[in-house]
Amino acid sequence: MKIFNIIWGILFIIFAGLQYNDPDPYIWVPIYLFGAGCCLLAASGRFYKKTYIFGIFLYLVYAAYLFFDKNGVINWATEHHGENIAGSMKATKPWIEETREFFGLFLLIVVLLINYFYAARKKA
């Protein structure tokens, strides 16, 4: 778990840095840094289940919003037939940005869930 959390902690720090030129970095930099902090604490053996639950809850709410938003994931999948969202770094269409953000949240949720269940199993 230590290597898993070090890798994801570093990746989330990089993701936060890449948000510098994003339209809303004030939202995404803290989102990714929170995930990085959780991972780096877990890498040092400190697991905080309540913190994971808090992050997972917030990320799920925001992911649901991005999923159902008029320019969200459903719109991308149905109206734009799953058009390539990774072809260019610049998001020229609104559904590209929203869908990328959704998948970023999805990664964060999965990593926090893994840490939560690991911590729960470890204390049992």
Buried (B, 14 or more C-beta within 10 A) or exposed (E): BEEBBBEBBBBBBEBBEBBEEBEEBEEBBEBBBBBBBBBBBBBEEEBBBEBBEBBBEBBEEBBEBBBEBEBBBBBBBEEBEEEEBEEEEEBEEBBBBBBBBBBBBBBBBEBBBBBBEBBEEEEE
